[in-house]
Structures are given as C-alpha cells and as structure tokens.
Amino acid sequence: MRQASYEDPAALRASFEGAEQVLLVSGNDPTADVAGLHGNAIEAAAAAGVQRLVYTSQHAATPGNPYPPSRIHIATEEMLADSGIAWTSLRNAAYIAG
C-alpha cells in the first residue's frame, strides 16, 4: 500500500513512482490552500513520470462561475494544462443541488 498527503510532495512523488495514471481527488477543506495542494500533487506526478492525471473537478468549472469552489477547480485545471502531463477532468454534475 502507498500512502501520501497533498501536503507532503516527497511522499506524493514516492507514492506515484511507477504509476502510469493517477486519480487526483479534489480536496474540500475550506481552510486550506486547496489549489496549492493540488499543485503539489501535479508537480509530484510530473516528477514521478506519471503519464496521465484524472482529476475530479466540477460541472461548469469555467471563469465567471459564481460558485466559490469553482475557482479551485479552474486553477487546478490550469495547472494541469501547464503540467505537460496528459489529463482528464471529470466534471460530474451529480453533486449539484437542483
């Protein structure tokens, strides 16, 4: 079993070593720099040679979305786009209240 924390880039890199794909589950701690923590994971994945990141984003993660957590997902998707790693954003709308 591999364990790591988004707050520990060295442990993340070690955990990602040898992985072709990594699922990056978005954080939700309102007191944390969640986008920064996601950035730690993205950088560690790149350093470990991960070929694809799959990220649990949100529906309508686009500039201008008034839902405050959108900013986290927009920032994370920008980091993914700049990472040089192939990536997929899962924009699940199942959690949106109607």
C-alpha positions in Angstrom: 0.0 0.0 0.0 1.2 3.5 -0.8 0.3 6.5 1.4 0.9 10.2 0.9 -0.6 13.6 1.7 -1.1 16.5 -0.6 0.9 18.4 2.0 4.0 16.2 1.5 5.3 16.5 -2.0 8.2 14.0 -1.4 5.8 11.3 -0.2 3.5 12.0 -3.1 6.3 11.5 -5.6 7.4 8.3 -3.9 3.8 7.1 -4.0 3.4 8.0 -7.7 6.6 6.2 -8.8 5.9 3.6 -11.4 2.3 4.7 -11.9 1.1 5.4 -15.4 -2.2 7.0 -14.3 -3.2 8.8 -11.1 -6.6 9.8 -9.9 -6.4 13.2 -8.2 -9.4 13.6 -6.0 -10.1 17.3 -5.3 -9.8 18.5 -1.8 -12.5 20.3 0.1 -11.1 21.8 3.2 -12.3 25.4 3.3 -9.4 26.5 5.5 -6.7 25.0 3.2 -5.0 26.3 0.0 -6.7 23.5 -1.9 -5.4 24.7 -5.3 -1.9 24.8 -3.9 -2.2 21.3 -2.5 -3.5 20.1 -5.9 -0.4 21.8 -7.4 1.8 19.7 -5.1 0.2 16.5 -6.4 0.5 17.7 -10.1 4.2 18.5 -9.6 4.9 15.3 -7.9 3.2 13.3 -10.6 5.2 15.1 -13.3 8.4 14.4 -11.4 7.5 10.7 -11.0 6.8 10.3 -14.7 3.1 9.8 -14.5 1.6 9.7 -18.0 -2.0 10.8 -17.2 -3.8 12.5 -14.4 -7.5 12.2 -13.9 -9.0 15.0 -11.8 -12.3 15.1 -10.0 -13.4 18.6 -11.0 -16.9 20.0 -11.1 -19.5 20.8 -13.7 -19.1 24.3 -15.3 -15.5 24.9 -13.9 -15.2 28.0 -16.1 -14.3 31.6 -15.5 -17.3 33.6 -14.3 -19.0 30.8 -12.5 -20.3 32.4 -9.3 -20.0 29.2 -7.2 -16.9 29.9 -5.0 -15.3 26.4 -5.2 -15.2 26.8 -9.0 -12.1 29.0 -8.5 -10.2 25.9 -7.1 -11.2 23.7 -10.0 -10.4 26.4 -12.6 -6.9 26.9 -11.0 -6.3 23.2 -10.8 -7.3 22.7 -14.5 -5.0 25.5 -15.5 -2.1 23.8 -13.6 -3.0 20.5 -15.3 -2.9 22.2 -18.7 0.5 23.7 -17.9 1.9 20.4 -16.5 2.9 18.7 -19.7 1.0 15.6 -18.5 -2.0 14.2 -20.4 -5.0 14.8 -18.2 -8.7 14.2 -18.0 -11.1 16.4 -16.0 -14.2 14.6 -14.6 -16.9 17.3 -14.4 -19.5 15.4 -12.6 -22.8 17.2 -12.1 -24.3 14.7 -9.8 -23.5 16.8 -6.8 -25.3 19.9 -7.9 -28.4 20.6 -6.0 -31.4 21.4 -8.1 
